[in-house]
Amino acid sequence: MNAPSALFPAVSPLFALRRLTTAVALALGAVGSAQAQGLLEIYDAALGFDATLQSARMQYEANLAKAEQAHAGLRPQAGLSAGTQWANVDTSIQPSSRATNSQSVALSASQPLYRPANRLTSEQGTLSVDLAKAQLRVAEQDLIVRTTQAYFDVLAAQDTLTFVQAQKAAVAEQLASAKRNFEVGTTTVTDSREAQARHDLVLAQEIAAESDLRVKKLALDLLVGKTGTAPKPLVVPVALPALDPANPDTWVAQAERQHPSILQAEKGYEIAQLETRKADAGHKPTLDLVGQYQVARGPSSSQPALGNFRTNTASVGLQFNLPLFAGYAIQNRVKETLALEEKARSDRETVTRNVIQATRSAYFGVLSGQGQVKALEAAEASSQSALEANQLGYQVGVRINIDVLNAQSQLFQTKRDLAQARYNVLLGGLRLKQASGSLTADDLRAVDALLAK
């Protein structure tokens, strides 16, 4: 192939690369303006708006109130009762008719002294508080990950659009060059058509990227309850945090010790054990301390002519109850709770195994992601060199137009993959801490420090 005409010199490869790099940097930095929000700011907004977390908080409050109800069986009980009665008495022994009116007020109280089932219910209530805390912790950790995921989804969509637009500009330059060279007869029409086809393809990719960015922004807006959110981008080059500790067994041990899902399963098993003991306690007697003070006013049954009398009665005593036979209900209840206890034990083992597997997978996922970032950084440098070489080869006639277009496409694809890989590593680090049960809002500070100011 002949070299391009001197009347229409091709754009310098180094100059084109610098211009495209500058355009990409400016586009990526545009979202880092004064109106952009950091990850911590976005998370704070989601913390007060997210409906899923609000539901988990209300469930936590309900669980605390339910736990307090379990303690009521060991506390004193008191009640106040009152009544009044009107009656008309007509007797044939002594022909007469009279109306009577009587009233009574009674204050009664009781204090359980020995009720094993109530005591076990109270212990279950105490355990259920720990279970409720673990459930809320799961919801809080989930919000941290969902917020970060939505944040990076927007950044990744923004990067994709930026790289596609930069690629469109590069393809447009190549298309213009191919048309000029065809007009002067230094290239065939094939170069022009290939560049036009690639330009049309990039236009379609730009439309898809714009649509995806709008969808990702809407998802983030829905999460935080605000419109027009603009996440701050990562500062490039970015120093990704290293895995600490760099040992999967340490992460697994931490997960077994403090993961909220394992704590839930453990407390559920302990509650099931107490339920079995409570069912067996149905055979046992109960003993209560009872007392009553009653004030009654009414006619005397022996001397009705004297009118109404007032009577004050105070009593205190012990009330004993011993179940003898309940139609085998207690025995079958014990069988039921024993089966549920074994189910809770199996559930605990399942949860523990799943957490261990998830923790190891998250660890090696981060490790693999870090290696991928390093490989893509090297690939980015190689792709830039390949593009520069192909552009130079096109100028001197040893490369054709499609070679340059392919090199451009490879470069921008590599840039996009590299940006996505960085986000995946940062998100993977949070998922690893979530898998080990150690994720807190403070972990977002390290990620937020990597964003543009």
Secondary structure, 3 states (H helix, E strand, C coil): CCCCCCCCCCCCHHHHHHHHHHHHHHHHHHCCCCCCECHHHHHHHHHHHCHHHHHHHHHHHHHHHHHHHHHHHHCCEEEEEEEEEEEEEEECCCCEEEEEEEEEEEEEEEEEEECHHHHHHHHHHHHHHHHHHHHHHHHHHHHHHHHHHHHHHHHHHHHHHHHHHHHHHHHHHHHHHHHHHHHCCCCCHHHHHHHHHHHHHHHHHHHHHHHHHHHHHHHHHHHHCCCCCCECCECCCCCCCCCCCCCHHHHHHHHHHHCHHHHHHHHHHHHHHHHHHHHHHHHCCEEEEEEEEEEEEEECCCCHHHCEEEEEEEEEEEEEECCCCCCCHHHHHHHHHHHHHHHHHHHHHHHHHHHHHHHHHHHHHHHHHHHHHHHHHHHHHHHHHHHHHHHHHHHHCCCCHHHHHHHHHHHHHHHHHHHHHHHHHHHHHHHHHHHHCCCCCCHHHHHHCCECC
